[in-house]
Amino acid sequence: MTKPDTASAARRRRSDRELAKLGMTAALGLLVITGFTRDRTARGLHVLAGGALVGLSVWHHLLYSSGNDKAADRGGGDRSA
C-alpha cells in the first residue's frame, strides 16, 4: 500500500473543509428561510435542514480535530496558553 502524497492530502483536506463550510452555510440559510414560513412542506424542509446542519457541523469538527494536523494548518498558533 502506498502513502498518499502529502501535498495532495493537504489539498484534499482544504477542499473538504471548504465543502463543509459551504454546506453549513446553505443549510443555515435554508433553516432561516423555512423558519419564517408556515406550510407543511417548509416544516419538513426545516427539519431536514436542521439535521443537515448538525451532520455537517460534526463533519467540519472532525476535519479540524485530527491529531496529525499542525497548528499552522488549523489557522492558529499555540493554543495551550
Phi, psi and omega in degrees: 000135182261150178279138177293149178300133183299318181294318180289328176294320178294320177297318180296318180296317178297320179296317178296321179295317178296320179295319178297317179296318179296317178297319178295322178296315179295317180295319179295319177299315178295323178298317179293313182299313181287342177291338181266353181259160187243000184274168186294321180297317180296325179296317178295318177296325180296315179294317179298317179295323177296316177296320178296320180296319178296313180297316179293326178294320177296315179300315179301315179299316181294327178293329182265347188251018176290141185290347183272352181285146174274158180299323180294327179291330178279352179089012180228171179262217180286121184258009183279343183279000000 
